[in-house]
Amino acid sequence: MPFSFRPPLFMLLFFSIFGFIGIAVIAFLWGSNDVLGDAPLFFKVFGSFIGLCFMAMGFGVPLSALRKGKEMEDLVARGLQVQAPPPSVPETLACPTCGANVGQAEVSPSGDVKCTYCHGWWNIHRR
């Protein structure tokens, strides 16, 4: 496959730093602090919410980018397998203008056909 939908490694590492900052904030708040003393409970809870936001962004963005990249690659792979050649008109159809047999003329996706004899356009779905 010539094009990859996976995010660059540098971007994944950059965003994951924020997740590790969140872990460090929570560990600092709830760990033992002999030097600075213990923080009040309000600051611990408020700081923990901020740390959780950092962790959600820092680990959520890279994981969702990896998941979406994989989904896009799967969609492209399925789309390439499903493609079929354009349909052709059976030889039994005749031009409604001149009555000539259209043969193996190419048909557009909407069903439009050009008569090879009178060069008129018509649609095989609307007779």
N, C-alpha and C positions, 0 to 999 in steps of 0.2 A: 504494500500500500504506500503510495508516494507521500501522503500527508498524514501526520499523526495529530490526533485531537488531545493528546495527553499534555497537561500543563508542564512548563519547564521546572526542573528540579530547584533552581534558585528561588522561584516563587513559592514553592512548597516549603522550603526551609525558612524563607523570610517570614511567612505567616505563622509557622510553627513556633517561632521565637516568642510570639505573643502568648501562646499557650503555656510555654515554660515560664514566662513572667508571671502568669496567673498562678501557677503551681508554687512559685517562689513566694508570692505575696501571701497565699493561704498558709504555707508552711511557716513563714515568718510570724504571722499573726497568732497562730495557734500553738507554735512551738514555744519552748521555754526561753524566756528572755531575762537572763540574770543581770545583764549590763543596763538595759533601759527600763527594766521593770515590766510588769504585765499591763497590757492595754485593757481599757474598760471593755465590757461585753458589747456595748453598742458599736464601738470601733471595730471589734473583731467581726461582728456580723456584717456590718456595712462593707468593710474591706473584703470579706469573703465573697459577697455578691459581686463586687468589682472584679475580684480574681476569677470568679466563675464566668463572668462576661468575657474576660480576656481568654480564658481557656476555651469557651465555646467558639469564639472567633478564630483563635489561633489554631485549633485543631479541626474545627468544623469546615472552614474554607478549603483547606487542602484536601480533606477527605471528600467533600462534595465535588471538588474539581476533578479529582481522580475518578469518582463514580460517573460524573457526567461525560468525561472523556471516553470512558469505556462504553457508555451507552451510545454515544455518537459513533464510535467505531463499529459497534454492532449494527446500528441503523444503516450506515454506509455499506457495510458488508452485505446485509440483507437486501438493500436496494440494488446493489450490483448483481446479485443473484436473480432477482425477480424480473429484471429487464428482459423484455422479449422483442423480437423483431417486429417492425410495424406490420399491421395486418394488410393483406392484399384482397382485392375484390375477386370473388369467384368469376369464372368465365361465363356464367349464365346471365350475369347482369348486363343490361343494355342501357345506352344513353337515352334518357327520356326525351331529349330534343331531336336527335337525328336517328335513333334506333340502332346505332352501331354497337357492336360488341366491344366492351371496354378491355377485355383481355386481363392481363395481370397488371393493371394500373396500380400505382401507389395510393393508399388511402391515408388521409390525415387522421389524427387522433379523434377529431370531432366527426369524421365520416365523409368529408368532402373529397370528391374525385373529379379529375379533369379528363374530359373525353379526348382521346388521341386523334379522333377524326375531325370533329367540329370545334374543338378546343373550348367547349362550354363547361362550366362548373355545375355540379349537382351533388346532392347529399344522398348517401345510400340509406340513411335512416328516415328521410322524408321523401316519399315517392309520390 
